[in-house]
């Protein structure tokens, strides 16, 4: 009596895994192809790619374009501008979202489900619809001179930060509320028995358990706020206050644009988001995969 070396179900599972891995490899390559092409172009002189094409073998590779892009665009101050907008925006958004999500998911307040639906519905509003009303409103709200050079919310970082928080808050509340509902109820009940108040249950019990979700949301929120171009362009009239995404416009000539130089500038602009992802990678992946399995 002879037995097959590999059972048929095992062979089928092996072929299925191979097909899934092949599909994921192709999809990953499709997403990475533009980035890899930009990196490759940024290392080559424009004259070489103009003569031989972007997909030709390189004759000369260097990092000269990166130095030129950083100096010619004045990218240093624009990096600071983007951090001034993104870092407070992310911190305030996560704090407010976690507090609202805790109230909705754990305090069982009246109308909590309706409140969650309102926050979620706010994300469905197209941003372009409220550009004009906000522009008029920010020009009429006064600020002291030490908060805004224009003496109004317009042309200040406060305008961009406020809009970023308002538009990202609903998504964060939605994610955190559903995450907090998966936490064991017994932990909060034990904290209540020990005499913990609402603030203690929020800060000492719930927030530490939400660290993976907060890290995942923090990475996404930083990426979105840092890469935003619309709100900075609309609410900041002073060119020295614009975010780093606007620095790429300084690399475009009036009659000629060196796209290899522009590619180098784009890679430099993307570096902070890549560093944030690498720093929070472990927590980010844990936050995305949490709930994928039980037990």
Secondary structure, 3 states (H helix, E strand, C coil): CCCCCCCHHHHHHHHHHHHHHHHHHHHHHHHHHHHHHHHHHHCCCHHHHHHHCCCCCCCCCCCHHHHHHHHHCCHHHHHHHHHHHHHHHHHHHHHHHHHHHHHHHHCCCCCHHHHHHHHHHHHHCCHHHHHHHHHHHHHHCECCCCCCCCCECCCCHHHHHHHHHHHHHHHHHHHHHHHHCCCCHHHHHHHHHCCCCHHHHHHHHHHHHCHHHHHHHHHHHHHHHHHCCHHHHHHCCCHHHCCHHHHHHHHCCCCCCCHHHHHHHHHHHHHHHHHHHHHCHHHHHHHHHCCCCCC
